[in-house]
Amino acid sequence: MAPTPPKTTYRRVMLKLSGEALMGPQAYGLHPPTVARIAREVASVHEMGVEICMVIGGGNIFRGLQGAAQGMERTTADYMGMLATVMNALAMQSALESLGVFTRVISAIPMDQICEPYIRRRAVRHLEKKRVCIFAAGTGNPYFTTDTAATLRANEMACEAIFKGTKVDGVYDSDPLTNPEAARYDRISYDQVLADHLKVMDASAIALARDNNLPIIVFSLDEPGGFRGILAGEGTYTMVHG
């Protein structure tokens, strides 16, 4: 008899990853072993019966703000960044399906040959059928980040929490990579994150989560088993809440 998976705190969650999380040790692009490792983390949570939404940034390929800073029109640069998120979503879909996890890439910009257009009811049905849904192309609009897209889709899909995977194990009062005295918060309010300009997610994403009372759980993506452990009630993380 197969072992019973641990009971989980949440039934449906949004996992938000930066594009840089897929680079591994490289300075640019996709690092297939890193993509495969993250896919295994997601698959281990899927085995618990959790319904999983994902949003992945595109900064490992192209970041709209950087393009705009170099003289490109902001709207065009943002659309290019959205296309980068589709590339990352397809890579993650391939890695998950190699593990036997049925996955759908759902794009806010229609591109029917490679992924589905965003239709909320269809996406909800995929989740109910235990398919992982990767939402790509942001919100489909320039001037909005993938943080905001993740929060928007999490609300639309009735997710119970957003899991923000980072390089550190929570939210600190300063950068722990440069300040060894930085203090980690176990819990922190949306308002304090905004007031102290803490780099959890951008301000519009935090405000949208606050207005809908959607908790954000910040954890280390580099910690093996961290995603699954938190869902089982263990591990180190920071919860941003009301």
C-alpha positions in Angstrom: 0.0 0.0 0.0 1.3 3.4 -0.9 2.1 5.7 2.0 -0.5 8.2 2.9 0.6 11.8 1.9 0.8 14.3 4.8 -2.3 16.4 5.4 -1.9 19.8 3.9 -2.9 23.3 5.1 -4.1 24.5 1.8 -6.2 22.9 -1.0 -5.4 25.3 -3.9 -2.3 27.5 -4.1 -0.4 29.9 -6.4 3.3 29.4 -6.8 5.1 32.5 -8.0 8.6 32.1 -9.3 11.0 34.7 -10.8 12.5 33.9 -14.2 15.9 34.1 -12.5 15.0 31.1 -10.5 15.3 29.0 -13.7 18.8 30.2 -14.5 20.6 28.1 -12.0 24.3 28.9 -12.0 24.1 30.6 -15.4 23.9 34.3 -16.0 21.1 34.1 -18.6 18.4 31.7 -20.0 17.3 28.3 -18.8 19.3 25.8 -16.9 17.5 22.4 -17.5 18.7 20.7 -14.3 17.4 23.6 -12.3 14.0 23.6 -14.1 13.9 19.8 -13.5 14.6 20.3 -9.8 11.8 22.8 -9.4 9.5 20.6 -11.3 10.2 17.7 -8.9 9.3 20.1 -6.0 6.0 21.0 -7.6 5.3 17.3 -8.4 5.9 16.4 -4.8 3.2 18.9 -3.7 0.9 17.7 -6.4 1.2 14.2 -5.0 -0.3 15.6 -1.8 -3.5 16.4 -3.6 -2.9 20.2 -3.7 -4.2 22.0 -6.7 -1.4 24.2 -8.1 -1.4 27.4 -10.1 2.0 28.8 -11.3 3.2 32.2 -12.6 6.8 32.4 -13.7 8.6 35.7 -14.5 10.6 36.3 -17.6 13.7 38.1 -16.3 16.1 35.3 -17.2 15.3 36.0 -20.9 14.0 39.6 -21.1 12.9 42.1 -18.6 10.6 44.9 -19.8 11.9 47.6 -17.4 15.5 47.0 -18.5 14.5 47.3 -22.1 12.7 50.5 -21.4 15.7 51.8 -19.4 17.9 51.3 -22.5 15.6 53.5 -24.7 13.0 51.0 -25.9 9.4 52.0 -25.8 8.0 50.7 -22.5 4.9 49.1 -24.0 6.9 47.2 -26.6 9.5 46.1 -24.0 6.7 44.8 -21.7 5.2 42.8 -24.4 8.6 41.2 -25.1 8.8 40.4 -21.4 5.4 38.7 -21.6 6.6 36.5 -24.4 9.6 35.5 -22.3 7.2 34.3 -19.6 5.6 32.0 -22.2 8.9 30.4 -23.0 9.6 29.7 -19.3 6.1 28.3 -18.9 6.6 25.9 -21.8 9.9 24.8 -20.3 8.2 24.1 -16.9 5.3 22.3 -18.6 7.8 20.0 -20.4 9.6 19.3 -17.1 6.4 18.6 -15.2 4.9 16.3 -17.9 8.2 14.3 -18.0 7.3 13.5 -14.4 3.8 12.4 -15.3 2.1 15.6 -14.0 -0.6 16.8 -16.4 0.0 20.5 -17.1 -1.7 23.3 -19.0 0.0 26.6 -20.1 -2.6 29.3 -20.2 -1.6 32.6 -21.9 -3.2 36.0 -21.4 -2.1 36.7 -25.0 -3.7 34.2 -27.4 -1.2 31.9 -29.2 -3.4 28.9 -29.9 -0.7 26.7 -31.6 1.3 26.4 -28.4 -1.0 27.1 -25.4 -4.5 27.8 -24.3 -6.1 31.3 -24.1 -7.1 32.4 -20.6 -10.7 31.5 -19.9 -11.3 31.5 -16.2 -13.9 28.7 -16.0 -11.8 26.4 -18.2 -8.8 27.1 -16.0 -10.8 26.3 -12.9 -11.9 23.0 -14.5 -8.3 22.1 -15.2 -7.5 22.6 -11.5 -10.5 20.5 -10.4 -9.1 17.7 -12.7 -5.8 18.0 -10.8 -3.9 19.6 -13.7 -1.2 22.1 -12.9 -2.0 25.5 -14.5 0.8 27.7 -15.5 -0.4 31.2 -16.3 1.8 33.0 -18.8 2.1 36.4 -20.5 1.3 38.3 -17.3 -2.0 40.0 -17.3 -1.8 40.6 -21.0 -1.2 44.3 -20.4 1.9 46.4 -20.2 2.9 48.2 -17.0 1.9 45.3 -14.9 4.4 42.8 -13.4 4.1 39.1 -13.1 3.8 39.6 -9.3 0.5 41.5 -10.0 -0.5 38.8 -12.5 0.1 36.1 -9.9 -2.0 37.9 -7.4 -4.8 38.5 -9.9 -4.9 34.9 -11.1 -4.7 33.7 -7.5 -7.8 35.6 -6.7 -9.6 34.6 -9.9 -8.8 30.9 -9.2 -9.8 31.2 -5.5 -6.4 30.2 -4.3 -6.0 30.1 -0.6 -2.4 31.5 -0.5 0.4 32.7 -2.8 3.7 30.9 -2.3 6.6 33.2 -3.4 9.8 31.2 -4.0 12.9 33.3 -3.4 16.6 32.8 -2.7 16.1 33.4 1.1 13.8 31.8 3.6 11.5 34.7 4.2 11.2 38.4 4.5 14.0 40.3 6.3 14.2 43.9 7.5 17.3 44.3 5.2 19.1 42.2 2.6 20.4 39.1 4.4 22.8 38.5 1.6 24.7 41.7 2.4 23.8 42.2 6.0 24.5 39.3 8.4 22.6 41.2 11.1 19.3 41.2 9.1 16.3 40.0 11.1 13.7 37.7 9.6 10.0 38.2 10.2 7.8 35.2 11.0 4.7 37.2 10.2 4.3 40.7 8.8 1.3 42.8 7.7 0.7 44.0 4.2 0.8 47.5 5.4 4.2 47.1 7.0 5.6 45.6 3.8 4.3 48.6 1.9 5.4 51.2 4.5 8.9 49.8 4.9 9.3 49.2 1.1 10.3 45.6 1.7 11.0 43.8 -1.6 8.4 41.0 -1.3 6.3 41.7 -4.3 5.6 45.0 -6.1 3.2 47.5 -4.3 0.2 46.8 -6.6 0.5 43.1 -6.0 0.7 43.6 -2.2 -2.3 46.0 -2.3 -4.4 43.5 -4.4 -3.6 40.7 -1.9 -4.4 42.9 1.0 -7.7 44.0 -0.5 -8.7 40.4 -0.9 -7.1 39.0 2.3 -4.9 36.6 0.4 -1.9 35.5 2.4 1.6 35.5 0.8 4.1 32.9 2.0 7.7 33.8 1.3 10.1 30.8 1.4 13.4 29.6 0.0 13.1 27.8 -3.3 16.7 26.5 -2.8 15.7 24.5 0.2 15.1 20.9 -0.9 11.5 19.9 0.0 10.7 23.4 1.3 7.5 23.9 -0.7 6.1 20.5 0.3 7.3 21.0 3.9 5.5 24.3 4.4 2.3 22.8 3.0 2.7 20.0 5.5 3.0 22.5 8.4 6.8 22.6 8.7 9.7 24.6 7.4 10.9 28.2 7.7 9.0 31.0 6.0 7.4 34.4 6.4 3.7 34.9 6.1 2.4 38.3 4.9 -1.2 38.8 6.1 -3.7 41.3 7.2 
